[in-house]
Amino acid sequence: MSSRALKHFRFGKIFGFIRRSTSSRRQQIRQVRELYLKTDLVTKGCILCSGENFSLLAECDRYGFDLNKQICDDCGLVQTYPALSQSFLNEFYENHYRKLYTKSLDVDYAKFSEEQEEKGERFLGFLNTAISGQSLSNFSIIEIGCSSGGILNYLSAHCKAVQGCDLDANAIQFARDTHSLNAEVAHFPSTIPSGPKIFILSHVLEHVPNPKDLLHRIRSAMTPEDYAFVEVPGLNIVADGSYSNDLRSYFHIAHVADYTASTLASMMTSCRFETVTCDETVTGLFKRSENSEGEVVKSPGDSVGNVLKIEKTFRVFGSKKST
């Protein structure tokens, strides 16, 4: 294992131990760690290019979990490696994720409604601009990872139809009971509507251990008139003030990968999508491509040097307060 690129002590194992031992979330952290310690990690290579050459960035995440955040030297994708298994993530999302994230053993899904509906409003503006010359009212929206349904609830008045799926059974029940949505507990929707469609993956792809499998499945359900809308938390916007300019707060046990606009575009191209638009937030719109799988080409910006530049903004501009 090479030495850690992010030298500050808050990216090391000792700080991770202190963090998880003193955090106000330590009860939730302890439960997740018990599961984590029983789980075998996966070493099958980079989830984008299958490469096995990595540079170590950090040895802990925001909660103090002792996992390695690394950057693939071959394609530039930042990811947890060795990776967490599908079995771990299934149980994590079913029983622990919301409790860890909200710092509560009881999740109040109503509290998420305002934030989700604000996202729905933002997505509506993005889609109306990106899908030029077409009315959103002609499209059915399918959200994979819809949580408690706030985004779909907002978009429902502007689209032909909406439906969603999520692994959180309580969130799905809230979506059904509160918003009367067509929502199901599933990795992937059991039925696909006819006509023009937009698949939404909002803060989902970074959580998926095998993103190519999901993207291939979405592509097979698409026609040339359909779109895939993807939004993930962008690595590069940390330098612009997100996460208080703190990469340690950005790194998260739940995030399998940490994307930039170029690494997301590479992921989509490798799964036979073409990019309509994508920025560093990272928010993008993609169409099904009829070309063969594109070659993964590393962008010069996806490098250890870029990560170190982001870290420098924490020292100069960022708040030292961790979330």
Summary of the structure (lengths in Angstrom):
residues: 323
radius of gyration: 19.3
end to end distance: 28.9
largest distance: 55.1
contacts: 1091
relative contact order: 0.14
helix: 42%
strand: 16%
